[in-house]
Amino acid sequence: MPHDEERLTLQEGVQLALIGRYYERIGDHAVNIGERVRYMVTGWLPEQKAADRAARRNEPAPSPMTGRVSPRLRRRPTRRPAPNAPESDG
């Protein structure tokens, strides 16, 4: 039977979606284990890289607990005039 004619039942589709989700979780755990091993061997933390980048940009670093910058600390982007836009006299 050609691939485009093959149909899945609802149960099979849900099971395949769950399998994909479980593989993603396994990958996340593998990354966490790798980061912990790297820390035990070298003392390097992934948050240090983010903090270094933020310091170079003069921005607040993400929280090590959530990985996100607090909305209160986030800078608002400055609005720049569009290229070739006429300048206003104020």
Secondary structure, DSSP 8 states (H G I E B T S, - for coil): --GGG----HHHHHHHHHHHHHHHHHHHHHHHHHHHHHHHHH---HHHHHHHHHHHHT-----TTTSS--TTT---------TT------
